[in-house]
């Protein structure tokens, strides 16, 4: 329960601090980026499960990093809608898969873009699925989000501006 709030705080503290170098896209584009990150998550998952498959290009990513990127982009879109992180139940009774993470991320992006509206319960479900997947797979999602944000800082923010 706390992890989602902590991730929100980490993402938005970072975005506010480094907005000059890492601007926040509009909400629909945040969700489109979450969709692309869900695709990269699926790619990383397949590479980890099927190392013998021949692939056209080498990627240096992991399920942990890509799951964190999905969470970062969902949280980036969340801020625009002013939904409360205190008003919902984070519990989810069944086991979730990487397919669920991809599906619920894509579903939310599609609904937001095609219907020009985001329902709070869709957001809640997508965030809950991401969090549940991380718990089931012993991924410290908060630590990975922070690590990904640090990587973004090193890549995009001049060292003289690191705070």
Residue pairs with C-beta under 8 A, 6 or more apart in sequence:
1 90
3 131
3 134
3 141
3 142
4 85
4 90
4 127
4 128
4 131
5 85
6 142
7 71
7 72
7 75
7 141
7 142
7 145
8 75
8 78
8 79
8 85
10 142
10 145
10 146
10 149
11 71
11 72
11 75
11 76
11 145
11 149
12 75
12 79
14 22
14 149
14 152
14 153
15 22
15 24
15 76
15 79
17 163
18 152
18 153
18 156
18 157
18 161
20 161
21 156
21 157
21 158
21 161
22 152
22 153
22 156
22 157
24 30
24 76
24 79
25 33
25 76
26 80
27 77
27 80
27 81
27 112
27 118
28 77
28 109
28 112
28 113
30 73
30 74
30 76
30 77
30 80
31 73
31 74
31 77
31 105
31 108
31 109
31 112
31 113
31 118
32 109
32 113
33 73
33 76
34 70
34 73
34 74
34 77
34 105
34 108
34 109
35 105
35 106
35 109
37 66
37 69
37 70
37 72
37 73
37 105
38 66
38 70
38 101
38 102
38 105
38 106
39 102
40 61
40 66
40 69
41 63
41 66
41 67
41 69
41 70
41 98
41 101
41 102
42 98
42 99
42 102
43 59
43 61
43 66
44 59
44 61
44 62
44 63
44 65
44 66
45 63
45 98
46 53
47 53
47 55
47 59
48 62
48 63
63 98
63 137
63 139
64 139
64 144
65 144
65 147
65 148
67 101
67 130
67 133
67 134
67 139
67 141
67 144
68 141
68 144
68 145
68 147
68 148
69 148
70 101
70 105
70 130
71 127
71 130
71 131
71 141
71 145
72 145
72 148
72 149
74 105
74 108
74 123
74 126
74 127
74 130
75 127
77 112
77 118
77 123
78 123
78 127
81 118
81 120
81 123
83 120
83 123
83 124
87 120
88 120
88 121
88 124
90 124
90 127
90 128
90 131
91 128
92 128
92 129
92 132
95 136
96 129
96 132
96 133
96 136
97 133
98 133
100 129
100 133
101 129
101 130
101 133
104 122
104 125
104 126
104 129
105 126
105 130
107 122
107 126
108 118
108 122
108 123
108 125
108 126
111 117
111 118
111 119
111 122
112 118
130 141
131 141
133 139
134 140
134 141
153 162
